[in-house]
Amino acid sequence: MAVTDEAIEKIKGMIVSGALRPGDRLPKESELAADLGLSRNSLREAVRALSLIRILDVRQGDGTYVTSLDPQLLLEALSFVVDFHRDDTVLEFLAVRRILEPAATALAATRISHADLDRLQEQLDVLGQEPSVEELVACDLEFHRGIVQSSGNSVLCSLLDGLSGPTTRARVWRGLTQEDAVSRTLHEHRAILAALRDRDAEAARSWATVHIASVEQWLRSTL
């Protein structure tokens, strides 16, 4: 194991064990290096690496702190990596969405508030029956984000938010080239919303699966 990797593992061990908790300030560099049996250089590199993935927060002139470790904060690193995807990996992103999003939608069916249901309905009403592809895709992103947020699972929400971006271009492409893509998407959105209103978790899961799988199937046949 590289020296820097060893330093990262030791700091991680302190956080996992509870020796360092969210919001705690790390001991002085010289003290921490001595306690962990590390050189100050390797400790410095480990702190730099952990700050990049939002585990640590280096405050100039104040010290280094453990962040809140909030899932949304930590998963920002995933979003950063996802931004570098290649076009040929879009199918893989869609496959992961097809696994995770129906589960989030089923959860939402049991937890979504009446106010959030009305907000989703309003989005569809404003969109109308013949939106442009760009309007549809923008609404699609907000529609799904609203549902996933209603699942009450912040980790699922952050993961799916990060995975959604790479599939946007495929959704626009489908809308422009597949004859019934717009009407089919609107129909599926209405079916998902109806299942949520009925508090029918399995119907919500099924319609979410159909909705994502239809984009995946179209892209697979096109490629």
VENFENRA-V959323 format. One line per field, one symbol per residue. ss: DSSP state (H for helix, E for strand, - for the rest). phi: phi as a letter, one per 30 degrees, with the letter a starting at -180 (. if undefined). psi: psi as a letter, one per 30 degrees, with the letter a starting at -180 (. if undefined). A space follows every 10 residues. Layout:
BEGIN
ss = ???
phi = ???
psi = ???
END
This chain:
BEGIN
ss = --HHHHHHHH HHHHHHH--- ----E---HH HHHHHH---H HHHHHHHHHH HH---EEEE- --EEEE---- HHHH-HHHHH HH----HHHH HHHHHHHHHH HHHHHHHHHH H--HHHHHHH HHHHHHH--- --HHHHHHHH HHHHHHHHH- ---HHHHHHH HHHHHHHHHH HHHHHHH--- HHHHHHHHHH HHHHHHH--- HHHHHHHHHH HHHHHHHHHH HH-
phi = .deddddddd dedddddjdb cejdcdeeed dddddcicdd dddddddddd ddcidcbdce ibkcbdddid eddddddded dedcdcedce edddddeddd dedddddddc bddddddddd ddeddddicb ddddddddde dddddddddd dicddedddd ddddedcddd ddedddccec dddddddddd ddddddddhc ddddddddde dddddddddd ddd
psi = kleeeeeeee eeeeeeffek lkfkkklkee eeeeefhlle eeeeeeeeef eeggeljjjk feaklkafgk eeeefeeeee eefgllefge eeeeeeefee eeeeeeeeff fkleeeeeee eeeeeeeafi lleeeeeeee eeeeeeeeef fgjfeeeeee eefeeffeee eeeeeffkeg eeeeeeeeee eeeeeeefhj eeeeeeeeee eefeeeeeee ee.
END
